[in-house]
Amino acid sequence: MEQTVINLILQAGYVVKGVMLTLLVFSVVSWGIIIYKWRFFAKGKRESNDFVRYFRAGKEPGGLHKLARACTVSPLANIYTAVYEDKDVSGTDGIRRALNRYGALETANLEKYLNFLATTGSTTPFIGLFGTVWGIMNAFKGIGAAGSASLAVVAPGIAEALITTAAGLATAIPAVIGYNYYLSMAKRMMVEMEDFSEDLQAFFEGLIIESRKK
């Protein structure tokens, strides 16, 4: 069955082959993003848990900074590192603006590449449908050339057309599932960032007060 499908693709016209190649590119890139994001969110969650645990333990700022720099994916640790290393941050309003600014950057990083999954999920079924329509047109041309509508004449063209539909759906479905799943994970981490920003606000305000006392 697999060899038959491959033969149908190889015997297809240039337009259908172009559609299949386009869908293959979308599929490969989508699966690459899905795998990358799986590792990204898993590592980010693990690093955030470690950082928050260390933070709640009341460790000194230098140790927190060292741990935060080692956590390359965690948005919570990245925000801490950015604010801690920003020499222009001062005062309550300055801290709040810095937390908002760096939080927005981390939000963008969490949502990075998800738009491609959304685009893949919404467009590839139509790309496959285009290949299907083109294949059916070729099938009708074959009928006209042969002067017969027998199954032997119609079947190859229809099968060629339906392959592009199946390929479009096979590309779109994993992309839609991945997009919805990772978007929910990103939103969950955004909520965690918003909650943790209040703790960081109080923490950095405390550092400023201590520095003024010295």
N, C-alpha and C positions, 0 to 999 in steps of 0.2 A: 504493500500500500504506500509506503514511504517513497519507494522508487517510482511509482506511478505519479505521485504528486510532484516529485522532482522533475520527471520527464515532461509533465504538463507545463511546469514553469519554464523549462528550457525551450520548449516548443512554442511558447507564447510569443506574442508580438512585442515590439520594443516598448510600447506604452505600458503594457501590463508588467513587463520586466522592470521598467522604471518605477512603477507603483510598488512592486514587491521590494525593490532595492530601497526605496524611500521608507517603507514600513520597517525594513530590517534595520536601517540606521536609527529610526525612532526607538525601536525595541531595544537595541544594544545600549543606546545612551540611557534610556529609561531604567533598564536593569542595573546599569552602572550606578545611577543615582540612588536607586532603591537600596543597593548593597552598601553604598557609601553612607547614606543617611542612617541605615541600621546601625552601623558601627559608630557613627557620629553621636547619635542620641544615646546609645548604650554607654559609650565612654563619658559623655557629658553628664549623664545621670549619676554614674559611679563617682566621678570627680566632684560633682556638686554635693553629694552625700558626705564624702570625706571632708570637703572644705567646711560645710556647715557644722559637722560634728566637731571639727577642730575649732571653729569660730565660737560655738556654744560653750566650749570648754574654757573660754576666757584666756586664750593664749595671747602673748604679747604681739604687737603689730609687725615686728620684724619677722617673727616666725610665720605669722599668717601670710605675709608678703612672699616669703620663700615658698611656702606651700602653694599659694595662688599662682605663682609663676610656673610652677611645675604642672599645674592643671591647665592644659592648653585648650581644652574644649569647653569646660564648664563656664556657662555664662555668668554665674555668680562670682566665681573666682576671677574671671576676666574683668568684670566691673570693678571688683575690689582693687585689682592690680592697676587698672587705668586711673581710678580716682586717687589711689595712694601715690602714684608716680606723677600725677599732674600737679606741678608746682604752682600753677595759677589758681588753684582752688582755695578759697578762703571764705569763711563766714557760712552761716546757715543757708542763705540763698545760693551761694556759690556751690556748696555741696549738693544741694537739691538739683541745680541745673546740670552739674556734672553727672549725677546719677541718672538723670533723665536722658542726657545726651549719650552716655555710654550704654545705657539700657536699650536705647533705640538702635544702636549699632549691633548689639547682641541679638536683638529681635530680628533684624535683617539677616544676620548670620544664621539664625535658626530656620528662617524661611528660604534660605538660599537654595536654588535649583528646584524648589517645589513648583514654581510656575511652569517649568518645562514638563513636569509630570501632568499638570493640569492641561497644558496645551496638547500633549500627546493623547490624553484621554478624550479630549473633545474633538480633535481633528482627524485622528487616524481612522475612525470608522467611516468618515466621509471620503478619505483618500481611498480606502478599500472599496467603498461604494462606487467611486469614480472608475476604478479598475473593473468592477463588476459590470457597470453600464457599458464600458468600452468592449469588454469581452462579449457581452450579449449582442452588441452591434456587429462584431466580427462573426458571431454565430449566425446571425441573420444574413450577413453577406455570403457566408458559406452555403446557406440554404439556397440563396438566389443563384449562386454560381453552379451548384449541383443540380438545381431544379427539383430537389426532393427535400422533404422534411422528415426523413427517417431518423431513427435514434442514432444511427452510426454517424450521420452528418451533424446532428445538433449536439450530441453529448460532449464532444471535446471542447467546443466553444463555451458551453454552459459550465462545464467543470472548471475550465480555465477562469471563467468569470467568478464563480463561487469561491475559488481559492483566495482571491484578493479580499473578499468579504470576510472570510475566516481569519485571514492574516491581520486585517484591520482590527477585528474584535480581539484577537489574541494579543495584539500590541496595546490596545486601549484598556482592557480590563485590569491587568496588573498595575498600569500607571494610575488609574483611578483609585484602586485600593490603596496603593502606596501613598498617593497624595492625601487622601482622607485620613489615613493612619498617622502619617508624619505631621500633618497639620494639627491634629489633635494633640500629639506629643509636644509640638512647638507651643501651642496655646497653653498647655499645662506648665511648661517651663516659663512662659511669660508671666503667668500668675505667680509662680514661685519667685521670679525676679521682682515683681511688684511688692510682694510681701517682705522679701529680704531687704529691699531698698530702704524700708523704714528702719530696720536694724542697723544697716550701714550708715544711715543718716545720723542716728544717735551715736554710733561708734566713732565716726569721724568728727562729730561735734565734740565728743569727749576728748579726742586727741588734740583738737585745737585748744580746748580749755586747759589741758595739761601742759601744752607747750607754752601757753601764756604765763602759767604759774612759775615756770622755770627761769 
